[in-house]
């Protein structure tokens, strides 16, 4: 069993800043902490404005199962309106090489 990375990139909805997106995650972060296999989450913004949402999971299956639940259980979360949905790129991949 190898840990996995969930990597999502996207642009923010018009007029929003990264701080707005982080605030919109007020219900997502505690929800993530309760998910099986969750290890950590990092958010960053590249110079071109693209947001990178990187989540570390114990297993790829945990990441995929949680993603399905998030869309159902947090369907009304303000986080979805903060994202330009047409720019979303999402993937889950097992870690092939790790240097601790």
N, C-alpha and C positions, 0 to 999 in steps of 0.2 A: 504494500500500500504506500503510494507516494502522495505527498501534499500537492495541492493544485492552486493555481492562480486563476481567479476570475478577473478578467480585464474588460472594462467597459470604457469607451471613449465617446464623447459627444460635445456638442456646443450647447451653451446655455440659451434659454429662451430670450428673446429680445429685451434688452435693457437690464438684464440681471447680471450681477457680479458673483464671484465665487462665494463671498460671504453670504449672499442670499441663498445660494444653493445649499451651503452648509446648514443654514438655519432651517431650510425646508426639510432637512434630514432628521429633525427632532424626534420623529417617530420611527425612523428607519434604523438608526444606530442601536437603540435598546432592543429592537426586534432582532437585529443581526446577532447581538450578543447571546440571545436565547436559542439560536439555531445550532443544530447538531453539526459539529465539525468546524465551526467558525473559529478562526485564529486571530485575524486582525484585518483592519481596513485602513487604507490610505487614500487621500484625495490630493490631487495636485492639478495645477493649470499650466499648460505649456504657453510659450510666448505668443502663439497664434490664437490663443483663447480656448483651445481644446481642453476639456476637462478629462482627466484620467482618474478613474475610480478603480482601485486595485484592492481586491479582497483575497486574503490567504485562507485556504480551507485545508482541513486534514485529508480530504479526498475529493476528487472531481465529482463524484456522485452526490456528495453533500452540497456542493455549490449548485449543481443543476436542480436538485430537489428544492433548495431554498429559493432559487430564482423563480420557480413555478409558484411556490407559496407566496412569495412577496407580491407578485402581480395579482394574486387573488386576495390575500389578507390585507394588503395595504393599497388596494385599488384606489382609495380615496385620498391617499397621501398627497400633500402639496408638492412633494418631490417630483412627481410626474409632470406637473405643469411648469416646473423650473427648467425642464430639458427640452431642447429642440429635437423632438422625436425622430425627425427625418435624418438626423446626423448620428444616431446611435449605432455603434459597432460593439458587439458583445461576444466574448469567447471564454471558454474554460479549458485550461490545459494543465496536465500533470507537470510538475517541475522535473526537468530532465537532469539538472545539475545544480547543486546548491553548495555554496561556500559559506559556512557559518562564521 
